[in-house]
Amino acid sequence: MRNFLIKGFATVLGVGYLPVAPGTWATAVGVAIAYCLGGNLPAYTILMFVLLILGIMTTGIIEKQMNQKDPGILVIDEVVGVMIALWGLPLIWSVMICGFFLFRAFDMFKIYPINRLEAQPGGWGIMLDDCMAGVYTNIILRIALRCAGFF
């Protein structure tokens, strides 16, 4: 039962098993969570950190069990990463869509230091590269929103 719960969490209730673009689908789940909690920044922040901590723990366990570095079924990192990308921003459609695509680009291309964080052992490497992709996305969106007069 414990392993079932761990795998269910790390794969975002099975989204990681989707045959096409599971990371992209998990990012969409993260955007939906962000949208639902967007009006409550304290709850959003707490949930984001809880998901991060549990993500580090569970993905590390699954990675060890599968004896494979960052298996593709593990997608909780995308959920946390995109939540970081949208943290504290106005959750209007244009911001969420731009955040979605920017985050996916940073996550896929892994520019420095994202590529270095990915090399960390266990769940740390799985989660931290997506966290940094989220930070990059958040910074770019904040600059764009400031230039557009939102801040």
C-alpha positions in Angstrom: 0.0 0.0 0.0 2.8 2.4 0.9 4.5 1.9 -2.5 1.2 2.4 -4.3 0.7 5.8 -2.5 4.3 6.8 -3.2 4.1 6.0 -6.9 0.6 7.6 -7.1 2.0 10.8 -5.7 5.2 10.9 -7.8 3.3 10.1 -11.0 0.6 12.7 -10.2 -2.1 10.1 -9.9 -0.9 8.2 -13.0 -0.4 11.2 -15.3 3.3 10.0 -15.6 2.0 6.9 -17.3 0.3 8.7 -20.2 1.9 7.5 -23.5 2.4 11.0 -25.0 4.0 14.0 -23.2 3.4 13.1 -19.6 5.5 16.0 -18.4 3.4 18.4 -20.5 0.2 17.0 -19.0 1.6 17.2 -15.5 2.5 20.9 -16.2 -1.1 21.5 -17.1 -2.2 19.9 -13.8 0.2 22.3 -12.0 -1.3 25.3 -13.9 -4.8 24.1 -12.8 -3.7 23.8 -9.2 -2.1 27.2 -9.4 -5.3 28.7 -10.8 -7.5 27.1 -8.2 -5.3 28.4 -5.3 -4.2 31.6 -7.0 -6.3 33.8 -4.8 -4.8 32.4 -1.6 -1.1 33.0 -1.7 -0.4 31.5 1.8 -2.2 28.3 1.0 -0.5 28.2 -2.5 2.9 28.7 -0.9 2.4 26.0 1.7 1.1 23.5 -0.8 4.0 24.2 -3.1 6.6 23.6 -0.4 4.8 20.4 0.8 4.7 19.1 -2.7 8.4 19.9 -3.1 9.4 18.1 0.1 7.2 15.1 -0.7 8.4 15.1 -4.3 12.1 14.9 -3.2 11.3 12.0 -0.9 9.0 10.0 -3.2 10.9 10.5 -6.5 14.1 9.4 -4.8 12.4 6.2 -3.6 11.0 5.4 -7.0 14.3 6.2 -8.7 16.1 3.7 -6.4 13.4 1.1 -6.9 13.6 1.4 -10.7 17.4 1.7 -10.7 17.0 4.4 -13.3 18.0 8.1 -13.3 14.9 10.3 -13.4 12.4 7.9 -14.9 9.9 9.5 -17.2 6.9 8.4 -15.1 8.0 10.8 -12.3 6.2 14.1 -13.0 5.5 15.7 -9.7 8.6 17.9 -10.5 6.6 19.5 -13.3 3.7 20.3 -11.1 6.0 22.0 -8.5 8.1 23.7 -11.1 5.2 25.4 -12.8 3.7 26.4 -9.5 7.0 28.2 -8.8 6.8 29.7 -12.3 3.4 31.2 -11.5 3.9 32.0 -7.8 2.7 35.5 -6.9 1.7 36.5 -10.4 -1.7 37.5 -11.6 -3.3 34.3 -12.8 -4.9 35.5 -15.9 -5.0 33.4 -19.0 -2.2 35.2 -20.9 0.2 34.8 -17.9 -0.7 31.2 -17.3 -0.3 30.3 -21.0 3.0 32.1 -21.3 4.1 30.6 -18.0 3.2 27.1 -19.2 5.2 27.4 -22.5 8.2 29.2 -20.9 8.4 26.7 -18.1 8.3 23.7 -20.6 11.0 25.4 -22.7 13.3 25.9 -19.7 12.6 22.4 -18.5 13.4 20.8 -21.8 16.5 22.8 -22.8 18.0 22.9 -19.3 20.2 25.9 -19.6 22.8 26.6 -16.9 22.5 26.0 -14.0 19.4 23.8 -14.5 21.6 21.2 -16.1 23.9 21.1 -13.1 21.0 20.8 -10.6 19.7 17.8 -12.6 22.9 15.9 -11.7 22.2 16.0 -8.0 21.6 12.6 -6.5 18.1 11.1 -6.0 15.0 13.1 -5.6 17.0 16.3 -5.3 18.2 16.2 -8.9 14.7 15.3 -10.1 13.0 18.2 -8.3 15.6 21.0 -8.3 16.1 21.3 -12.0 12.4 21.9 -12.5 12.4 24.3 -9.5 15.1 26.4 -11.2 13.2 26.3 -14.5 10.2 27.7 -12.5 12.4 30.4 -11.0 13.7 31.5 -14.5 10.1 31.5 -15.8 8.8 33.5 -12.9 11.6 36.1 -13.3 10.9 36.5 -17.0 7.2 36.8 -16.5 7.7 39.4 -13.8 9.9 41.5 -16.1 7.3 41.2 -18.9 4.5 42.1 -16.6 6.4 45.1 -15.2 7.1 46.3 -18.8 3.4 45.9 -19.6 2.5 48.0 -16.6 1.1 45.2 -14.3 3.5 45.9 -11.4 
